[in-house]
Amino acid sequence: MDRFSSSHFSRRGGQLCVEEVSLTEVAQRFGTPCYVYSRAALTAAFQSFDRAFGDTPHLVCYSVKANSNLALLNLFARLGSGFDIVSGGELTRVLAAGGDPRKVVFSGVGKSAGEIRQALEARILCFNIESPAELRRVSEVASAARVTADVSVRVNPDVDPKTHPYISTGLKQNKFGVPFQDALALYREAARQPGIRLLGIDCHIGSDIAAMPPFLDALAKLLELVDRLIAEGIRIDHLDLGGGLGIRYRDEDPPAPREYVSALLQVLKGYPLKVLLEPGRALVGNAGALLTRVEYLKRSDGRDFAIVDAAMNDLLRPALYGAWHDIQPVELRAGVARRYEVVGPICESADFLGHDRELAVEQGDLLAVMSAGAYGMSMSSNYNTRPRAPEIMADGSRLHLIRSRESVDQLFALERVLP
């Protein structure tokens, strides 16, 4: 029996559908490979976080890096979302999509002077400061512009999130944030710096975390620092607990947003601080799928390969992290299933979407790579001169093209041959 991680992807008469539309129709209209998202799933995911806070002052800041399509950003902006950005380009996207700059937090370890000026001109909510050198640069840029920069310090609590090492960000050996033992000194310095106003504390320990203890351990460390700041008369207004809540790809059982938020608020009783969260994957991951077609079936040295038209340039996570995505036939086919390596046409042995998948398929069949809404299109590339896939939004019985398929001509439009 099929088990889908989002109720907005389901089977009807053997056909896999997104909301009220068959994925076969999506492929007929837009070709493959392509990304398809559910508007209802995106809306429900955001509201599950937002409503979990009840009357507690809060701001849900969608992590733009997870999926930066303008249509998704616009949808979240209309729902009242803030945004967590890590580049000037992401800020430009947020503003183009109708996002409120006063709901934007700027994270990242390498903010350039130009990006800082851009963010100050847009009047964002705050910068999440990740080093003493960055604090001084923000101070210099703000002072030169005769404005005040609101800042939080990203504190690294040295908590193990029990996730893949590439997406672990809260250990002391990671490049992110300020070591916990150095944070108080940096707050003291920030309180003296011209052009700086302290607004909060920020923390982000990693991505795709499936259990509450790492979040609660990090929160306990942050509250130790809050108490020290209060004792020294350093006032802050908000506590930004970052993102990182995982989703179900296979058999994970992460806390539901309501459970997650409730556990955090229970610990925060007695602290009159506005709470910020920066979810990314948890909002978009299970709202999207990558649709692909089987080009060839091949048997080699006792192994069966399903060679599809999507590849690691379209969805990098399996090659990069060894990540697991459910792969479903769009139309159920009678017959004996075989175990396939589902691979793409890229000239790399790492180009796979799934290992050892039991499928009953034939050449030309459609497959859906599930839970691909996060870090799919946003991490895609043009490797092997492959145009990036289109993106489609399902809205009930309607389909909207929200990003056109690239052409090969577009890929080298900025290049020049030597005279």
Phi, psi and omega per residue, in radians:
M1 nan 2.393 3.105
D2 -1.207 2.467 3.012
R3 -2.257 1.988 -3.097
F4 -1.795 2.490 -3.089
S5 -1.332 -0.219 3.056
S6 -2.265 2.346 3.128
S7 -1.194 -0.173 -3.108
H8 -1.539 -0.023 2.907
F9 -2.004 2.151 -3.065
S10 -2.698 2.908 3.087
R11 -1.711 2.433 3.035
R12 -2.331 1.985 -3.108
G13 1.027 0.616 3.139
G14 1.504 -0.177 -3.134
Q15 -1.671 2.313 3.062
L16 -1.372 2.223 -3.064
C17 -2.139 2.702 2.928
V18 -1.963 2.103 -2.973
E19 0.875 -2.049 -3.077
E20 -1.801 0.216 -3.021
V21 -2.064 2.320 3.065
S22 -1.210 2.453 3.074
L23 -1.184 -0.352 3.013
T24 -1.093 -0.726 3.100
E25 -1.137 -0.674 3.099
V26 -1.020 -0.817 -3.122
A27 -1.144 -0.672 3.132
Q28 -1.122 -0.652 -3.077
R29 -1.461 -0.601 -2.965
F30 -2.125 -0.083 3.141
G31 1.332 3.102 3.110
T32 -2.290 2.725 -0.110
P33 -1.267 2.738 3.053
C34 -2.715 2.686 3.038
Y35 -1.682 2.448 3.094
V36 -2.336 2.348 -3.097
Y37 -2.137 2.735 3.071
S38 -1.844 2.091 3.099
R39 -1.104 -0.699 -3.130
A40 -1.102 -0.685 3.132
A41 -1.161 -0.717 3.116
L42 -1.102 -0.782 3.140
T43 -1.095 -0.815 -3.124
A44 -1.097 -0.677 -3.124
A45 -1.135 -0.789 3.133
F46 -1.102 -0.803 -3.083
Q47 -1.150 -0.485 3.118
S48 -1.143 -0.588 3.047
F49 -1.331 -0.891 -3.009
D50 -1.061 -0.795 -3.081
R51 -1.305 -0.360 -3.136
A52 -1.129 -0.396 -3.118
F53 -1.381 -0.316 -3.087
G54 1.025 -2.198 -3.103
D55 -1.568 -0.007 -3.134
T56 -1.195 2.242 3.094
P57 -1.006 2.262 -3.037
H58 -2.793 2.926 3.004
L59 -2.603 2.141 3.061
V60 -1.597 1.997 -3.098
C61 -1.868 1.789 -3.134
Y62 -1.063 2.318 3.140
S63 -1.412 1.817 -2.958
V64 -1.056 -0.540 -3.075
K65 -1.083 -0.394 -3.114
A66 -1.138 -0.678 3.093
N67 -2.935 1.980 -2.961
S68 -1.829 0.308 3.130
N69 -1.038 2.405 -3.087
L70 -1.032 -0.643 -3.123
A71 -1.131 -0.695 3.089
L72 -1.163 -0.765 3.132
L73 -1.073 -0.726 3.128
N74 -1.118 -0.722 3.114
L75 -1.064 -0.824 3.136
F76 -1.136 -0.685 3.118
A77 -1.048 -0.733 3.138
R78 -1.184 -0.412 3.073
L79 -1.455 -0.091 3.113
G80 1.763 0.188 -3.067
S81 -1.224 2.596 2.829
G82 -1.624 -3.046 -3.065
F83 -2.498 2.409 3.019
D84 -1.804 2.075 -3.086
I85 -2.042 2.792 3.103
V86 -2.312 0.241 3.112
S87 -2.826 2.831 3.034
G88 -1.120 -0.593 3.094
G89 -1.085 -0.726 3.101
E90 -1.149 -0.622 3.068
L91 -1.086 -0.769 3.112
T92 -1.048 -0.711 3.092
R93 -1.074 -0.818 -3.119
V94 -1.030 -0.790 -3.133
L95 -1.160 -0.698 3.109
A96 -1.112 -0.502 -3.122
A97 -1.530 0.048 3.115
G98 1.567 0.263 3.107
G99 -1.238 2.635 3.133
D100 -1.500 2.037 -3.130
P101 -1.055 -0.449 3.128
R102 -1.306 0.006 3.049
K103 -2.027 0.366 -3.085
V104 -1.880 2.275 2.984
V105 -1.962 2.414 -3.044
F106 -1.894 1.874 3.107
S107 -1.765 -3.116 3.070
G108 1.942 2.531 -3.010
V109 -1.506 -0.178 -2.974
G110 -2.246 0.732 -3.109
K111 -1.091 2.212 3.113
S112 -1.441 2.854 3.100
A113 -1.046 -0.680 3.118
G114 -1.113 -0.708 3.108
E115 -1.165 -0.663 3.111
I116 -1.109 -0.782 3.098
R117 -1.052 -0.774 3.137
Q118 -1.017 -0.769 -3.121
A119 -1.206 -0.647 3.086
L120 -1.143 -0.717 3.108
E121 -1.119 -0.573 3.121
A122 -1.384 -0.265 3.137
R123 1.123 0.957 3.121
I124 -1.200 2.945 -3.122
L125 -1.133 -0.918 3.123
C126 -2.936 2.819 2.994
F127 -1.686 2.357 2.965
N128 -1.609 1.837 -3.032
I129 -1.371 2.330 -3.042
E130 -2.065 0.057 3.093
S131 -2.906 2.757 3.044
P132 -1.030 -0.674 -3.139
A133 -1.101 -0.663 3.121
E134 -1.190 -0.698 3.093
L135 -0.982 -0.780 -3.106
R136 -1.180 -0.638 3.121
R137 -1.174 -0.744 3.107
V138 -1.085 -0.714 3.104
S139 -1.062 -0.791 -3.126
E140 -1.119 -0.788 -3.101
V141 -1.176 -0.753 3.138
A142 -1.142 -0.746 -3.134
S143 -1.122 -0.707 3.116
A144 -1.110 -0.568 3.140
A145 -1.553 -0.046 3.139
R146 1.026 0.760 3.057
V147 -2.283 3.016 3.102
T148 -1.965 2.308 3.100
A149 -1.717 2.169 3.026
D150 -1.433 2.316 -3.044
V151 -2.375 2.648 2.856
S152 -2.082 2.743 3.041
V153 -1.805 2.229 3.061
R154 -1.431 1.974 -3.075
V155 -1.712 2.281 3.108
N156 -1.665 1.888 -3.013
P157 -1.473 0.005 -3.107
D158 1.000 0.895 3.096
V159 -1.946 2.306 3.134
D160 -1.434 2.015 -3.095
P161 -1.416 -0.058 3.134
K162 1.011 0.850 3.119
T163 -2.295 -3.055 -3.141
H164 -1.088 2.402 -3.078
P165 -1.017 -0.473 3.138
Y166 -1.235 -0.344 -3.106
I167 -2.096 0.342 3.002
S168 -1.627 2.202 -3.027
T169 -2.219 0.005 -3.027
G170 -1.934 0.167 3.079
L171 -1.545 2.762 -3.031
K172 -1.160 -0.373 3.127
Q173 -1.506 -0.086 3.125
N174 -1.360 2.768 -3.076
K175 -1.375 -0.189 -2.979
F176 -1.538 2.574 2.953
G177 1.246 3.122 -3.137
V178 -1.829 2.296 3.112
P179 -0.929 2.457 -3.073
F180 -0.909 -0.737 -3.069
Q181 -1.225 -0.267 3.138
D182 -1.757 -0.110 -2.966
A183 -1.166 -0.756 -3.090
L184 -1.059 -0.734 3.116
A185 -1.083 -0.642 3.139
L186 -1.241 -0.605 3.053
Y187 -1.116 -0.699 3.101
R188 -1.079 -0.750 3.128
E189 -1.134 -0.755 -3.129
A190 -1.056 -0.634 3.136
A191 -1.135 -0.377 -3.130
R192 -1.707 -0.307 -3.016
Q193 -1.261 2.395 3.058
P194 -1.215 2.607 3.070
G195 1.317 0.179 -3.079
I196 -2.123 2.360 2.986
R197 -2.209 2.161 3.136
L198 -1.297 2.281 -3.095
L199 -2.074 -0.605 -3.058
G200 -2.938 -2.943 3.048
I201 -2.144 2.448 -3.133
D202 -2.182 2.603 3.095
C203 -2.680 2.437 3.037
H204 -2.607 2.035 -2.964
I205 -1.748 -0.162 3.135
G206 2.704 -3.023 -3.029
S207 -2.223 2.668 3.082
D208 1.023 0.848 -3.138
I209 -1.580 2.305 -2.969
A210 -1.894 0.146 -3.104
A211 -2.523 2.730 -3.084
M212 -1.351 -0.589 -3.019
P213 -0.890 -0.752 3.126
P214 -1.066 -0.669 3.116
F215 -1.128 -0.760 -3.100
L216 -1.226 -0.622 3.072
D217 -1.103 -0.735 3.127
A218 -1.141 -0.725 3.139
L219 -1.089 -0.712 3.123
A220 -1.058 -0.706 3.106
K221 -1.133 -0.732 -3.134
L222 -1.093 -0.689 -3.114
L223 -1.204 -0.491 2.984
E224 -1.028 -0.762 -3.137
L225 -1.202 -0.699 3.088
V226 -0.983 -0.800 -3.129
D227 -1.086 -0.686 3.114
R228 -1.166 -0.693 3.113
L229 -1.122 -0.736 3.107
I230 -1.051 -0.741 -3.128
A231 -1.099 -0.505 -3.139
E232 -1.635 0.053 3.119
G233 1.352 0.316 3.098
I234 -1.625 2.043 -3.015
R235 -1.666 2.378 3.001
I236 -2.255 2.742 -3.074
D237 -1.886 -0.503 -3.081
H238 -2.398 2.795 3.076
L239 -2.137 1.984 -3.128
D240 -1.732 1.926 -3.055
L241 -1.634 0.168 3.037
G242 1.214 -2.778 3.137
G243 -2.143 -2.539 3.039
G244 1.909 -0.170 3.131
L245 -1.084 2.250 -3.072
G246 -1.415 3.090 3.094
I247 -2.249 2.988 3.077
R248 -1.527 1.978 2.973
Y249 -1.667 -0.698 -3.044
R250 -2.361 -1.424 -3.132
D251 -2.232 0.278 3.098
E252 -1.170 2.707 3.126
D253 -2.352 1.152 -3.112
P254 -1.217 2.769 3.073
P255 -1.067 2.538 2.995
A256 -1.220 2.672 -3.134
P257 -0.899 -0.701 -3.132
R258 -1.118 -0.737 3.114
E259 -1.133 -0.743 3.138
Y260 -1.068 -0.895 -3.109
V261 -1.145 -0.728 -3.136
S262 -1.041 -0.724 3.140
A263 -1.138 -0.679 3.109
L264 -1.158 -0.795 -3.093
L265 -1.148 -0.550 3.116
Q266 -1.065 -0.716 3.137
V267 -1.271 -0.520 -3.047
L268 -1.496 0.047 3.112
K269 -0.990 2.308 -3.141
G270 1.644 -0.149 3.084
Y271 -1.860 1.925 -3.078
P272 -1.405 1.068 -3.083
L273 -2.020 2.438 2.972
K274 -1.193 2.431 -3.092
V275 -1.858 2.231 3.034
L276 -1.925 2.475 3.001
L277 -2.212 2.677 -3.117
E278 -2.210 1.034 3.139
P279 -1.253 2.507 3.064
G280 -2.222 -1.302 -3.141
R281 -0.927 -0.723 -3.069
A282 -1.141 -0.356 3.111
L283 -1.577 -0.596 -2.972
V284 -2.078 -0.311 -2.985
G285 -0.986 -0.941 -3.084
N286 -1.509 0.105 3.093
A287 -1.618 0.025 -3.054
G288 -2.402 2.735 3.067
A289 -2.462 2.670 3.038
L290 -1.802 2.085 -3.105
L291 -1.670 2.269 -3.067
T292 -2.502 2.769 -3.109
R293 -2.051 2.486 3.096
V294 -1.302 2.066 3.107
E295 -1.488 -0.767 -3.105
Y296 -2.555 2.655 2.884
L297 -1.942 2.343 -3.012
K298 -2.453 2.401 3.042
R299 -1.988 2.266 -3.084
S300 -2.533 2.083 3.068
D301 0.913 0.788 3.075
G302 1.426 0.035 3.127
R303 -1.983 2.520 3.102
D304 -1.819 2.297 3.130
F305 -2.034 2.304 2.917
A306 -1.822 1.877 -3.102
I307 -1.606 2.037 -3.032
V308 -1.943 2.970 -3.081
D309 -1.553 -0.051 2.969
A310 -1.640 2.749 -3.028
A311 -2.635 -3.103 -3.125
M312 -1.100 -0.392 3.067
N313 -1.246 -0.436 3.099
D314 -1.473 -0.761 -3.130
L315 -2.373 1.790 -3.014
L316 -1.468 -0.385 -2.958
R317 -0.934 -0.789 3.133
P318 -1.056 -0.763 -3.138
A319 -1.219 -0.649 -3.050
L320 -1.382 -0.808 -3.039
Y321 -1.917 -0.124 -2.923
G322 1.210 0.470 -3.048
A323 -1.184 2.567 -3.125
W324 -1.798 2.223 3.005
H325 -2.168 2.356 3.035
D326 -1.099 2.404 3.107
I327 -2.131 2.080 -3.038
Q328 -2.049 2.432 2.952
P329 -1.206 2.391 3.125
V330 -1.185 -0.664 3.089
E331 -2.133 2.174 -3.139
L332 -1.132 2.342 -3.098
R333 -2.076 2.331 3.043
A334 -1.227 2.612 3.136
G335 2.319 3.037 -3.098
V336 -1.420 2.225 3.094
A337 -1.360 2.596 3.063
R338 -2.212 2.838 3.123
R339 -1.605 2.072 -3.048
Y340 -2.012 2.549 2.794
E341 -1.512 2.052 -3.129
V342 -1.631 1.915 -2.973
V343 -2.252 2.804 3.127
G344 -1.847 -3.099 -3.080
P345 -1.561 0.028 3.140
I346 -1.139 2.514 -3.117
C347 -1.456 1.096 3.056
E348 -2.542 2.391 3.078
S349 -1.137 -0.385 3.117
A350 -1.372 -0.034 -3.079
D351 -1.387 1.545 3.074
F352 -2.470 2.703 3.041
L353 -1.898 -0.389 3.118
G354 -2.946 2.435 3.087
H355 -1.747 2.485 2.899
D356 0.963 0.906 -3.126
R357 -1.740 2.266 -3.123
E358 -1.465 1.935 -3.048
L359 -2.448 2.509 2.933
A360 -1.832 1.735 -3.034
V361 -2.386 2.790 3.023
E362 -2.286 2.819 3.066
Q363 -0.949 2.327 -3.137
G364 1.674 -0.204 3.135
D365 -1.211 2.704 3.078
L366 -1.689 2.433 3.043
L367 -2.154 2.609 3.068
A368 -2.055 2.138 3.054
V369 -1.587 1.934 -2.951
M370 -1.450 2.929 3.081
S371 0.943 0.748 -3.054
A372 -1.894 0.284 -3.102
G373 -1.316 -0.347 -3.120
A374 -1.941 2.346 3.085
Y375 0.968 0.594 3.026
G376 -1.799 -1.454 3.132
M377 -1.070 -0.611 -3.073
S378 -1.204 -0.354 3.109
M379 -1.867 0.131 -3.086
S380 -1.293 2.843 -3.072
S381 -2.519 -3.133 3.105
N382 -1.875 0.421 -3.139
Y383 -0.941 2.450 -3.030
N384 1.148 0.413 -3.111
T385 0.889 0.917 3.082
R386 -1.825 2.097 3.066
P387 -1.047 2.473 3.120
R388 -1.260 2.665 -3.022
A389 -1.258 2.737 3.008
P390 -1.321 2.879 3.060
E391 -2.154 2.389 -3.073
I392 -2.234 2.426 3.074
M393 -1.932 2.166 3.018
A394 -1.550 2.368 -3.139
D395 -2.405 1.532 -3.039
G396 1.194 -2.055 3.130
S397 -1.672 0.054 -3.086
R398 -1.845 2.639 3.069
L399 -2.121 2.330 3.128
H400 -2.107 2.242 3.024
L401 -1.376 1.971 -3.079
I402 -1.870 -0.103 2.933
R403 -2.736 2.208 -3.123
S404 -1.331 2.703 3.045
R405 -1.158 2.389 3.081
E406 -1.227 2.720 3.011
S407 -1.846 2.755 3.110
V408 -1.090 -0.655 3.118
D409 -1.008 -0.673 3.131
Q410 -1.119 -0.510 -3.076
L411 -1.179 -0.540 3.120
F412 -2.015 0.349 -3.118
A413 -1.115 -0.471 -3.111
L414 -1.622 -0.015 -3.089
E415 -1.622 2.724 -3.132
R416 -2.376 2.469 3.034
V417 -1.530 2.706 -3.129
L418 -1.242 2.551 3.085
P419 -1.232 nan nan
